[in-house]
Amino acid sequence: MVIKGSVAVITGGASGIGETVARRLSAEGASVVLGDMNQEGLDRVVADIRKAGGKAAGKVLNVTDDASTAAFMDFAIAEFGAINIVAPCAGIIRDAMFVSPDKETGKIKRSMSTADFRAVIDVNLVGPFITMREAAVRMVDNGWKGVLFTISSIQKEGGVGQLNYSSTKAAMALWPKILVGEFQMKGITGIRVVSIAPGYVGTPMVKGMDQGALAKIVSGVHLGRLIEPEEIADTMAWVVTNDAVNATCIEVTGGMISGLIAK
Ligand SMILES: NC(=O)c1ccc[n+]([C@@H]2O[C@H](COP(=O)([O-])OP(=O)(O)OC[C@H]3O[C@@H](n4cnc5c(N)ncnc54)[C@H](O)[C@@H]3O)[C@@H](O)[C@H]2O)c1
């Protein structure tokens, strides 16, 4: 598959990984359609891409909403005539311990709220489900070939303090095999599904973390620094152009070894 001339729909396109993927695919000649809750961010990224000579359009989108997501896909088709690359990059974190006892009394002082559990499931799990389904229906109906991405995370292995987030990211790593298996059974050829599992990437999501905790995490990364969003975009661009990469999850972490104790 070639990037030039293809159409990419990118959720979470107003920030971080989504924004960077949009810039990269556009630089290689794709038309990019960005969806996000953040209108201001969308306007900024779309204007930048157009200024650089790229083809871009943006639409406010709530990935947890069926109608909003269907309208986003129809908008992409109306703008650029197809859908080939689907990058569901919208995501949130709401970290908390499952239960936290008080140091003195040993009694539970706090626990993860149902609202925080549900919010992350809704955006990070239900969101990609709706995004990928609404895109896939249109791709199959029109015979458009391409790649559906899922965005997993190294936390697919179990992030302490991230019961909600890790649950969604484990699912994202699993979906390529399920979906490609179903495509194979149903004779749907030409649509691959690939998951990308980043380590800690220097985006607003991570830069907003507790800096002490972040420094500790980075000390356990073999590369010794945060991953750049461009390094994730680079991997995704390579996946698009390599038809043999399919039904798999690719880690891009700089070398994070679970259970490693940094010196
Ligand atoms: N940054 C990292 O280290 C890292 C690591 C692994 C995986 N990821 C994943 O990559 C994806 C992007 O993360 P990021 O670091 O770029 O985050 P980010 O916060 O920079 O960007 C996320 C974007 O999603 C948008 N968004 C949130 N809820 C939405 C909704 N309901 N509908 C539409 N848009 C919504 C936000 O407005 C924001 O623009 C997420 O799925 C995240 O879990 C990030």
The ligand as an SDF file (V2000), in Angstrom:
LIG
                    3D

 44 48  0  0  0  0  0  0  0  0999 V2000
    1.5050    9.3480   25.4760 N   0  0  0  0  0  0  0  0  0  0  0  0
    1.8530    8.1060   25.7420 C   0  0  0  0  0  0  0  0  0  0  0  0
    2.8700    7.8300   26.3820 O   0  0  0  0  0  0  0  0  0  0  0  0
    1.0340    6.9670   25.2580 C   0  0  0  0  0  0  0  0  0  0  0  0
    1.5320    5.6760   25.4320 C   0  0  0  0  0  0  0  0  0  0  0  0
    0.7940    4.5970   24.9940 C   0  0  0  0  0  0  0  0  0  0  0  0
   -0.4300    4.8010   24.3940 C   0  0  0  0  0  0  0  0  0  0  0  0
   -0.9090    6.0720   24.2420 N   0  0  0  0  0  0  0  0  0  0  0  0
   -2.2110    6.2200   23.6280 C   0  0  0  0  0  0  0  0  0  0  0  0
   -2.1350    7.0380   22.4910 O   0  0  0  0  0  0  0  0  0  0  0  0
   -3.3750    7.7100   22.3040 C   0  0  0  0  0  0  0  0  0  0  0  0
   -3.1150    9.2050   22.2000 C   0  0  0  0  0  0  0  0  0  0  0  0
   -2.5060    9.6540   23.3910 O   0  0  0  0  0  0  0  0  0  0  0  0
   -1.7410   11.0390   23.4860 P   0  0  0  0  0  0  0  0  0  0  0  0
   -0.6070   10.8320   24.3900 O   0  0  0  0  0  0  0  0  0  0  0  0
   -1.5280   11.5700   22.1230 O   0  0  0  0  0  0  0  0  0  0  0  0
   -2.8420   11.9020   24.2770 O   0  0  0  0  0  0  0  0  0  0  0  0
   -3.2660   13.4450   24.1500 P   0  0  0  0  0  0  0  0  0  0  0  0
   -3.9610   13.7280   25.4330 O   0  0  0  0  0  0  0  0  0  0  0  0
   -2.1420   14.2870   23.7050 O   0  0  0  0  0  0  0  0  0  0  0  0
   -4.3550   13.4040   22.9640 O   0  0  0  0  0  0  0  0  0  0  0  0
   -5.5680   12.7230   23.1050 C   0  0  0  0  0  0  0  0  0  0  0  0
   -6.6250   13.4900   22.3120 C   0  0  0  0  0  0  0  0  0  0  0  0
   -7.8570   12.7590   22.4090 O   0  0  0  0  0  0  0  0  0  0  0  0
   -8.8900   13.6980   22.4800 C   0  0  0  0  0  0  0  0  0  0  0  0
  -10.0860   13.0970   23.0830 N   0  0  0  0  0  0  0  0  0  0  0  0
  -10.2760   12.7110   24.3610 C   0  0  0  0  0  0  0  0  0  0  0  0
  -11.5170   12.2270   24.5250 N   0  0  0  0  0  0  0  0  0  0  0  0
  -12.1280   12.2870   23.3150 C   0  0  0  0  0  0  0  0  0  0  0  0
  -13.4050   11.9360   22.8370 C   0  0  0  0  0  0  0  0  0  0  0  0
  -14.3460   11.4010   23.6480 N   0  0  0  0  0  0  0  0  0  0  0  0
  -13.6980   12.1240   21.5290 N   0  0  0  0  0  0  0  0  0  0  0  0
  -12.7750   12.6680   20.7020 C   0  0  0  0  0  0  0  0  0  0  0  0
  -11.5560   13.0410   21.0970 N   0  0  0  0  0  0  0  0  0  0  0  0
  -11.2270   12.8550   22.3900 C   0  0  0  0  0  0  0  0  0  0  0  0
   -8.3350   14.8230   23.3340 C   0  0  0  0  0  0  0  0  0  0  0  0
   -9.0650   16.0260   23.1570 O   0  0  0  0  0  0  0  0  0  0  0  0
   -6.9030   14.9140   22.8280 C   0  0  0  0  0  0  0  0  0  0  0  0
   -6.7810   15.8410   21.7770 O   0  0  0  0  0  0  0  0  0  0  0  0
   -4.2490    7.3150   23.4960 C   0  0  0  0  0  0  0  0  0  0  0  0
   -5.0450    6.2040   23.1420 O   0  0  0  0  0  0  0  0  0  0  0  0
   -3.2350    6.8860   24.5190 C   0  0  0  0  0  0  0  0  0  0  0  0
   -3.7810    5.9790   25.4520 O   0  0  0  0  0  0  0  0  0  0  0  0
   -0.2070    7.1620   24.6520 C   0  0  0  0  0  0  0  0  0  0  0  0
  1  2  1  0
  2  3  2  0
  2  4  1  0
  4  5  1  0
  4 44  2  0
  5  6  2  0
  6  7  1  0
  7  8  2  0
  8  9  1  0
  8 44  1  0
  9 10  1  0
  9 42  1  0
 10 11  1  0
 11 12  1  0
 11 40  1  0
 12 13  1  0
 13 14  1  0
 14 15  2  0
 14 16  1  0
 14 17  1  0
 17 18  1  0
 18 19  2  0
 18 20  1  0
 18 21  1  0
 21 22  1  0
 22 23  1  0
 23 24  1  0
 23 38  1  0
 24 25  1  0
 25 26  1  0
 25 36  1  0
 26 27  1  0
 26 35  1  0
 27 28  2  0
 28 29  1  0
 29 30  1  0
 29 35  2  0
 30 31  1  0
 30 32  2  0
 32 33  1  0
 33 34  2  0
 34 35  1  0
 36 37  1  0
 36 38  1  0
 38 39  1  0
 40 41  1  0
 40 42  1  0
 42 43  1  0
M  CHG  2   8   1  16  -1
M  END
$$$$
